[in-house]
Amino acid sequence: VQLQAFGGGLVQAGDSLRLSCVGSGFMFGSVGMGWFRQAPGKERDVVAGINWKGDSTYYADSVKGRFTISRDNAKNTVYLQMNNLKLEDTAVYYCAVRWKSGLGRDRAAYDYWGQGTLVTVSS
């Protein structure tokens, strides 16, 4: 199983960024996917989740209305579109998979995380 996230970088507050995560080694189109983030000194928290089909999503309150999770099962890829970025969005972002078709709303719902990609938001 591999999850490779990319697309992070240094941006200014108010900017947009899109993260991508490519999965391999499992039936990508049959399982729920999610994005997490971990800021320095803090726990890894769920940001967004999406079901196998892409028609059901979940967002943490802190990102609702600004972030959008989506997936392209033909490309084995899940995306996180981040708009109106804030300083507090600075973190390492990870994608995760759960061995169930539905979406997950917390860390316990996921089974495997890939390596992260760093997002730094400056003022």
N, CA, C and O of each residue as an XYZ file, in Angstrom:
492
protein
N       0.854     -1.188      0.000
C       0.000      0.000      0.000
C       0.891      1.239      0.000
O       1.828      1.349      0.790
N       0.582      2.156     -0.892
C       1.324      3.419     -0.926
C       0.364      4.580     -1.118
O      -0.582      4.505     -1.902
N       0.624      5.639     -0.396
C      -0.101      6.889     -0.558
C       0.938      7.986     -0.684
O       1.717      8.221      0.240
N       0.948      8.646     -1.804
C       1.946      9.687     -2.044
C       1.241     11.025     -2.204
O       0.505     11.240     -3.168
N       1.467     11.903     -1.271
C       0.852     13.228     -1.293
C       1.846     14.247     -1.818
O       3.042     14.172     -1.534
N       1.347     15.188     -2.575
C       2.199     16.258     -3.064
C       1.354     17.500     -3.341
O       0.124     17.451     -3.328
N       2.039     18.604     -3.589
C       1.349     19.849     -3.866
C       1.508     20.904     -2.789
O       1.037     22.029     -2.955
N       2.161     20.564     -1.687
C       2.372     21.545     -0.639
C       3.362     22.613     -1.059
O       4.015     22.507     -2.097
N       3.462     23.639     -0.238
C       4.386     24.706     -0.547
C       4.183     25.897      0.356
O       3.427     25.841      1.326
N       4.866     26.975      0.027
C       4.767     28.223      0.781
C       3.839     29.174      0.038
O       4.070     29.505     -1.125
N       2.797     29.605      0.718
C       1.836     30.529      0.127
C       1.538     31.646      1.120
O       1.891     31.573      2.297
N       0.889     32.666      0.615
C       0.478     33.769      1.481
C      -0.965     33.584      1.940
O      -1.759     32.899      1.296
N      -1.275     34.199      3.046
C      -2.645     34.156      3.538
C      -3.592     34.671      2.462
O      -3.329     35.687      1.819
N      -4.701     33.952      2.278
C      -5.666     34.312      1.254
C      -5.475     33.570     -0.058
O      -6.369     33.560     -0.904
N      -4.319     32.950     -0.230
C      -4.038     32.202     -1.459
C      -4.758     30.847     -1.463
O      -5.371     30.432     -0.480
N      -4.652     30.184     -2.616
C      -5.217     28.846     -2.776
C      -4.115     27.854     -3.098
O      -3.055     28.219     -3.606
N      -4.385     26.598     -2.794
C      -3.436     25.525     -3.068
C      -4.230     24.242     -3.235
O      -5.244     24.041     -2.566
N      -3.771     23.378     -4.122
C      -4.429     22.082     -4.277
C      -3.443     20.966     -4.003
O      -2.381     20.884     -4.620
N      -3.811     20.114     -3.073
C      -3.025     18.937     -2.758
C      -3.578     17.738     -3.519
O      -4.777     17.647     -3.782
N      -2.692     16.837     -3.860
C      -3.085     15.594     -4.516
C      -2.465     14.429     -3.768
O      -1.401     14.554     -3.163
N      -3.142     13.303     -3.818
C      -2.611     12.080     -3.205
C      -2.936     10.912     -4.117
O      -4.100     10.647     -4.417
N      -1.913     10.225     -4.548
C      -2.079      9.067     -5.413
C      -1.930      7.796     -4.591
O      -0.948      7.622     -3.869
N      -2.901      6.921     -4.705
C      -2.856      5.658     -3.985
C      -2.537      4.504     -4.910
O      -2.910      4.512     -6.083
N      -1.836      3.501     -4.370
C      -1.528      2.304     -5.138
C      -1.426      1.122     -4.191
O      -1.211      1.273     -2.988
N      -1.589     -0.067     -4.776
C      -1.469     -1.271     -3.970
C      -2.761     -1.705     -3.300
O      -2.761     -2.631     -2.489
N      -3.840     -1.058     -3.626
C      -5.140     -1.427     -3.070
C      -6.226     -0.976     -4.042
O      -5.952     -0.273     -5.016
N      -7.457     -1.389     -3.765
C      -8.597     -1.052     -4.630
C      -9.067      0.352     -4.315
O     -10.022      0.549     -3.563
N      -8.390      1.320     -4.893
C      -8.630      2.727     -4.569
C     -10.102      3.104     -4.714
O     -10.645      3.803     -3.860
N     -10.734      2.663     -5.754
C     -12.111      3.059     -6.042
C     -13.153      2.440     -5.144
O     -14.345      2.686     -5.325
N     -12.732      1.639     -4.175
C     -13.684      0.948     -3.311
C     -13.645      1.405     -1.866
O     -14.418      0.920     -1.040
N     -12.757      2.328     -1.552
C     -12.534      2.675     -0.150
C     -12.657      4.177      0.102
O     -12.522      5.000     -0.803
N     -12.921      4.499      1.371
C     -12.962      5.899      1.764
C     -11.572      6.476      1.916
O     -10.628      5.768      2.265
N     -11.453      7.762      1.651
C     -10.176      8.454      1.740
C     -10.343      9.709      2.598
O     -11.451     10.212      2.781
N      -9.246     10.189      3.105
C      -9.319     11.385      3.931
C      -8.026     12.169      3.900
O      -6.980     11.680      3.474
N      -8.132     13.389      4.361
C      -6.968     14.251      4.544
C      -6.870     14.625      6.021
O      -7.867     14.932      6.674
N      -5.658     14.590      6.515
C      -5.367     14.981      7.882
C      -4.296     16.066      7.849
O      -3.648     16.292      6.826
N      -4.126     16.725      8.979
C      -3.014     17.650      9.105
C      -2.473     17.648     10.521
O      -3.182     17.366     11.487
N      -1.200     17.970     10.610
C      -0.550     18.017     11.910
C       0.350     19.234     11.968
O       1.329     19.344     11.229
N       0.002     20.136     12.852
C       0.813     21.333     13.074
C       1.861     21.026     14.145
O       1.680     20.092     14.926
N       2.937     21.782     14.193
C       3.985     21.541     15.193
C       3.425     21.536     16.612
O       2.734     22.469     17.021
N       3.726     20.490     17.345
C       3.283     20.391     18.724
C       1.835     19.999     18.918
O       1.334     19.988     20.042
N       1.163     19.677     17.833
C      -0.248     19.324     17.936
C      -0.495     17.922     17.403
O       0.362     17.332     16.746
N      -1.662     17.406     17.693
C      -2.015     16.076     17.216
C      -2.431     16.117     15.742
O      -2.763     17.169     15.196
N      -2.402     14.962     15.136
C      -2.860     14.843     13.755
C      -4.378     14.775     13.757
O      -4.960     13.875     14.362
N      -5.010     15.707     13.093
C      -6.470     15.804     13.081
C      -7.031     15.651     11.680
O      -6.383     15.997     10.692
N      -8.221     15.136     11.612
C      -8.882     14.989     10.312
C      -9.281     16.356      9.782
O      -9.749     17.215     10.530
N      -9.095     16.544      8.507
C      -9.493     17.771      7.814
C     -10.741     17.516      6.986
O     -11.696     18.293      7.024
N     -10.724     16.413      6.235
C     -11.840     16.101      5.354
C     -11.836     14.612      5.045
O     -10.799     13.951      5.093
N     -13.023     14.099      4.727
C     -13.155     12.706      4.332
C     -14.115     12.591      3.163
O     -14.971     13.451      2.956
N     -13.961     11.513      2.401
C     -14.810     11.303      1.238
C     -15.065      9.813      1.078
O     -14.185      8.991      1.337
N     -16.279      9.470      0.648
C     -16.606      8.056      0.484
C     -16.068      7.522     -0.837
O     -15.478      8.268     -1.619
N     -16.267      6.258     -1.081
C     -15.668      5.609     -2.248
C     -16.111      6.222     -3.558
O     -15.346      6.289     -4.520
N     -17.365      6.672     -3.585
C     -17.926      7.164     -4.834
C     -17.667      8.655     -5.048
O     -17.707      9.157     -6.172
N     -17.403      9.344     -3.946
C     -17.164     10.779     -4.049
C     -18.409     11.626     -3.880
O     -18.370     12.837     -4.100
N     -19.510     11.009     -3.493
C     -20.747     11.776     -3.376
C     -21.134     12.062     -1.933
O     -22.229     12.556     -1.663
N     -20.247     11.754     -1.021
C     -20.475     12.065      0.381
C     -19.159     12.547      0.986
O     -18.130     11.883      0.868
N     -19.205     13.708      1.634
C     -17.981     14.309      2.177
C     -18.201     14.792      3.599
O     -19.328     15.000      4.049
N     -17.084     14.961      4.287
C     -17.087     15.484      5.661
C     -15.963     16.505      5.770
O     -14.900     16.346      5.170
N     -16.215     17.561      6.551
C     -15.187     18.575      6.773
C     -15.114     18.944      8.241
O     -16.133     19.012      8.929
N     -13.925     19.175      8.704
C     -13.759     19.748     10.028
C     -14.319     21.169     10.015
O     -14.286     21.851      8.991
N     -14.825     21.597     11.148
C     -15.435     22.927     11.221
C     -14.463     24.028     10.800
O     -14.862     25.032     10.211
N     -13.206     23.828     11.107
C     -12.203     24.863     10.846
C     -11.963     25.110      9.361
O     -11.398     26.141      8.996
N     -12.382     24.183      8.494
C     -12.112     24.340      7.057
C     -13.374     24.395      6.210
O     -13.297     24.578      4.995
N     -14.522     24.240      6.833
C     -15.774     24.265      6.073
C     -15.915     25.566      5.304
O     -15.675     26.653      5.827
N     -16.311     25.422      4.047
C     -16.489     26.593      3.205
C     -15.222     27.071      2.525
O     -15.278     27.911      1.626
N     -14.066     26.541      2.947
C     -12.790     26.939      2.341
C     -12.097     25.784      1.621
O     -11.445     25.989      0.597
N     -12.237     24.576      2.152
C     -11.578     23.405      1.569
C     -12.606     22.510      0.895
O     -13.759     22.430      1.317
N     -12.164     21.839     -0.159
C     -13.016     20.888     -0.865
C     -12.221     19.617     -1.144
O     -11.144     19.663     -1.739
N     -12.758     18.499     -0.713
C     -12.146     17.210     -1.013
C     -12.875     16.604     -2.204
O     -14.096     16.718     -2.316
N     -12.127     15.963     -3.087
C     -12.719     15.298     -4.238
C     -11.809     14.136     -4.625
O     -10.695     14.010     -4.117
N     -12.290     13.307     -5.513
C     -11.494     12.170     -5.933
C     -11.756     11.847     -7.379
O     -12.825     12.142     -7.914
N     -10.763     11.230     -8.017
C     -10.863     10.722     -9.373
C     -10.416      9.268     -9.322
O      -9.220      8.977     -9.332
N     -11.363      8.377     -9.269
C     -11.028      6.963     -9.116
C     -10.291      6.403    -10.338
O      -9.530      5.443    -10.220
N     -10.515      6.991    -11.483
C      -9.806      6.549    -12.681
C      -8.310      6.840    -12.589
O      -7.493      6.177    -13.228
N      -7.971      7.842    -11.785
C      -6.563      8.227    -11.609
C      -6.009      7.821    -10.248
O      -4.873      8.150     -9.907
N      -6.814      7.108     -9.478
C      -6.394      6.699     -8.127
C      -5.914      7.893     -7.307
O      -4.916      7.803     -6.593
N      -6.619      8.991     -7.414
C      -6.173     10.237     -6.799
C      -7.291     10.900     -6.003
O      -8.445     10.953     -6.430
N      -6.910     11.400     -4.837
C      -7.801     12.222     -4.029
C      -7.180     13.606     -3.924
O      -5.961     13.741     -3.817
N      -8.012     14.621     -3.955
C      -7.549     16.002     -3.954
C      -8.065     16.756     -2.734
O      -9.080     16.396     -2.138
N      -7.348     17.793     -2.388
C      -7.825     18.726     -1.380
C      -7.579     20.132     -1.916
O      -6.446     20.612     -1.948
N      -8.655     20.775     -2.333
C      -8.569     22.158     -2.794
C      -8.716     23.067     -1.591
O      -9.721     23.013     -0.882
N      -7.722     23.895     -1.364
C      -7.708     24.774     -0.191
C      -7.738     26.220     -0.661
O      -6.814     26.684     -1.330
N      -8.784     26.912     -0.315
C      -8.942     28.317     -0.683
C      -8.907     29.200      0.560
O      -9.140     28.747      1.681
N      -8.609     30.465      0.324
C      -8.575     31.438      1.419
C      -7.758     30.905      2.605
O      -8.232     30.878      3.740
N      -6.552     30.494      2.322
C      -5.709     29.899      3.353
C      -5.385     30.900      4.460
O      -5.201     32.093      4.217
N      -5.323     30.374      5.678
C      -5.040     31.186      6.855
C      -3.741     30.711      7.504
O      -3.269     29.603      7.252
N      -3.182     31.574      8.340
C      -1.940     31.216      9.009
C      -2.082     29.901      9.766
O      -1.146     29.102      9.813
N      -3.246     29.678     10.356
C      -3.464     28.485     11.168
C      -3.624     27.207     10.345
O      -3.746     26.117     10.904
N      -3.624     27.339      9.041
C      -3.655     26.150      8.172
C      -2.263     25.562      7.972
O      -2.116     24.494      7.377
N      -1.256     26.251      8.462
C       0.109     25.748      8.337
C       0.257     24.416      9.059
O      -0.019     24.314     10.254
N       0.692     23.403      8.330
C       0.806     22.051      8.889
C       1.372     21.117      7.838
O       1.488     21.469      6.664
N       1.718     19.930      8.279
C       1.995     18.847      7.342
C       0.665     18.156      7.066
O      -0.054     17.776      7.990
N       0.352     18.002      5.804
C      -0.906     17.394      5.397
C      -0.654     15.969      4.930
O       0.275     15.701      4.169
N      -1.502     15.062      5.402
C      -1.392     13.655      5.080
C      -2.692     13.149      4.461
O      -3.778     13.577      4.853
N      -2.581     12.257      3.512
C      -3.788     11.563      3.077
C      -3.814     10.196      3.754
O      -2.783      9.648      4.144
N      -5.023      9.669      3.877
C      -5.218      8.408      4.585
C      -6.311      7.595      3.899
O      -7.162      8.136      3.192
N      -6.266      6.304      4.121
C      -7.247      5.388      3.550
C      -7.902      4.587      4.670
O      -7.275      4.265      5.680
N      -9.150      4.283      4.469
C      -9.830      3.382      5.405
C     -10.367      2.213      4.595
O     -10.831      2.378      3.467
N     -10.293      1.009      5.201
C     -10.666     -0.187      4.458
C     -12.173     -0.427      4.491
O     -12.645     -1.551      4.661
N     -12.898      0.658      4.324
C     -14.344      0.611      4.202
C     -14.755      1.612      3.139
O     -13.997      2.522      2.804
N     -15.943      1.445      2.615
C     -16.367      2.290      1.503
C     -16.853      3.669      1.927
O     -16.811      4.616      1.141
N     -17.310      3.781      3.156
C     -17.840      5.062      3.613
C     -16.750      6.031      4.033
O     -15.580      5.658      4.115
N     -17.124      7.258      4.296
C     -16.147      8.248      4.731
C     -15.897      8.121      6.226
O     -16.715      7.568      6.961
N     -14.756      8.640      6.665
C     -14.421      8.620      8.078
C     -14.361     10.028      8.631
O     -14.001     10.966      7.921
N     -14.716     10.179      9.909
C     -14.777     11.496     10.522
C     -13.732     11.714     11.611
O     -13.637     12.806     12.170
N     -12.955     10.690     11.911
C     -11.939     10.858     12.924
C     -10.779      9.902     12.662
O     -10.834      9.037     11.787
N      -9.725     10.095     13.457
C      -8.499      9.337     13.215
C      -8.728      7.839     13.334
O      -8.124      7.057     12.599
N      -9.600      7.433     14.257
C      -9.834      6.008     14.483
C     -10.478      5.316     13.293
O     -10.432      4.090     13.183
N     -11.071      6.086     12.416
C     -11.763      5.500     11.268
C     -10.822      5.105     10.138
O     -11.230      4.416      9.204
N      -9.572      5.535     10.216
C      -8.629      5.311      9.120
C      -7.589      4.274      9.489
O      -7.279      4.056     10.660
N      -7.059      3.640      8.452
C      -6.195      2.493      8.679
C      -4.749      2.701      8.239
O      -3.844      2.015      8.715
N      -4.540      3.633      7.347
C      -3.172      3.793      6.837
C      -2.977      5.222      6.373
O      -3.842      5.799      5.715
N      -1.832      5.788      6.722
C      -1.483      7.134      6.306
C      -0.217      7.109      5.443
O       0.684      6.296      5.653
N      -0.178      8.001      4.489
C       1.026      8.139      3.694
C       1.928      9.210      4.269
O       1.642      9.781      5.322
N       3.021      9.478      3.569
C       3.894     10.570      3.963
C       3.224     11.894      3.664
O       2.410     12.000      2.747
N       3.565     12.875      4.423
C       2.882     14.144      4.304
C       3.542     15.125      3.356
O       4.643     14.900      2.854
N       2.840     16.211      3.130
C       3.362     17.319      2.351
C       3.136     18.595      3.165
O       2.063     18.811      3.727
N       4.174     19.432      3.213
C       4.138     20.593      4.089
C       3.460     21.775      3.407
O       3.781     22.128      2.273
N       2.523     22.373      4.119
C       1.881     23.607      3.680
C       2.221     24.691      4.690
O       1.941     24.560      5.882
N       2.826     25.756      4.197
C       3.182     26.883      5.055
C       2.476     28.121      4.545
O       2.630     28.505      3.385
N       1.700     28.743      5.419
C       0.971     29.955      5.060
C       1.609     31.125      5.796
O       1.704     31.131      7.023
N       2.037     32.098      5.034
C       2.691     33.274      5.621
C       1.787     34.498      5.498
O       0.866     34.541      4.682
N       2.079     35.478      6.325
C       1.261     36.701      6.315
C       1.795     37.705      5.321
O       1.233     38.791      5.178
